[in-house]
């Protein structure tokens, strides 16, 4: 039986397909997360942004090789957001404020989503 899972959409439309739930419940992860010093937390976020950008680059190349240009363009937009210096600066500011890499990334992403929601 299908299960409905809701995410934070930033564009209108409906998507249907297979989904993979990775790891554990995010709330449980956040509750149990033990932050280190702010410099270490900031480095964790920088490393994560670099890793995600590389994963997206590899996905884009695979999509292009399969002549899936529209899908590659969507992934490229995601890669551009991950590599946006303003987004990275906002993440670092949130980590400075919250002292926690996962919370900093989530807060910055929520702010970015609100900005996209306000666009026409």
Phi, psi and omega in degrees: 000140181287143177246135178273126178237125182256138177240191179260099180278142177242355173226154182283159178132177180233139176237138177227140179165186179283146178229147177240124175273116184270136172063226186247176177300131183298319179300317178297321178297314183295322180296322184270356183289130179250101182291151175260199180293160186300322179298318179293318179297319178295320179294322176301316180294317178299315179297320180294317179298319178296315181295317180295318179300320179292317178299317178296319179301316179296319178296320179298315180298318179297317180296318179297321180294337178264011180058038177255070188294319180296315179296320178297321180295321177296315180295326178296321177297320177296317180298321179296322178294318180297326183265005180292120180300327179293322177294315179299317178297320179295319177300315180296321178295320179292322177294320177300319180287315188263340181070025190209118183298308181300318179293322178297316179295315180297316181296316179296320179294321178298317178297320178296318179297318178299318179299316179294322179298331182277349177282153176275000000 
